[in-house]
């Protein structure tokens, strides 16, 4: 199974109950919601195909226990 992936990056969570925790963000491509506050409109299109296995392998390289899958 392949997903369209925009990026994977390591940062601190900035929202919700996990604010401040080290987190790996997996940003997928093609969110259809188009929220007015969205700050990642660049992820609406494009991206590259990636398998779940390759995404998990990349996530495992980072020293975080939290993962956020986002669009």
C-alpha positions in Angstrom: 0.0 0.0 0.0 1.4 3.4 -0.9 0.5 6.8 0.5 1.2 10.2 -1.0 3.8 11.8 1.3 4.7 15.5 1.5 7.3 15.3 4.3 8.5 13.7 7.5 10.1 16.0 10.1 11.0 16.2 13.8 9.8 19.0 16.0 8.0 19.9 19.2 4.2 19.4 19.2 2.5 22.8 19.2 -1.1 21.9 19.7 -3.5 19.9 21.9 -2.7 18.0 25.0 0.8 17.0 23.9 2.2 20.6 23.5 6.0 20.7 23.9 6.6 17.0 23.4 9.2 15.9 20.8 7.2 14.6 17.9 7.8 13.1 14.5 5.3 14.6 12.0 4.2 12.6 9.0 2.6 15.0 6.6 0.5 13.3 3.9 -0.7 14.9 0.7 -4.2 15.8 -0.4 -6.2 16.8 2.6 -9.7 17.7 1.2 -10.9 19.8 4.2 -9.3 23.1 3.2 -9.7 24.6 6.7 -9.5 28.4 6.7 -6.6 28.3 9.3 -4.5 25.8 7.4 -0.9 26.8 7.2 0.3 24.0 5.0 -1.5 24.6 1.7 1.6 23.3 -0.1 0.5 19.8 1.0 -2.8 20.0 -0.9 -1.1 18.6 -4.1 2.1 16.9 -5.1 3.9 14.6 -2.7 5.6 11.4 -3.5 4.4 7.8 -3.2 5.7 6.1 -0.1 5.0 2.7 1.4 3.8 2.4 5.0 7.0 0.3 5.6 9.3 3.1 4.3 7.5 5.7 6.4 7.8 3.6 9.5 11.5 3.1 8.8 12.0 6.9 8.5 10.0 7.6 11.7 12.1 5.1 13.6 15.2 7.2 13.0 14.1 10.0 15.3 14.3 10.0 19.1 10.6 10.6 19.8 7.8 8.5 21.3 5.1 10.7 19.7 4.1 10.6 16.1 1.5 12.9 14.5 0.1 12.0 11.1 -1.3 15.1 9.5 -2.5 16.3 6.1 
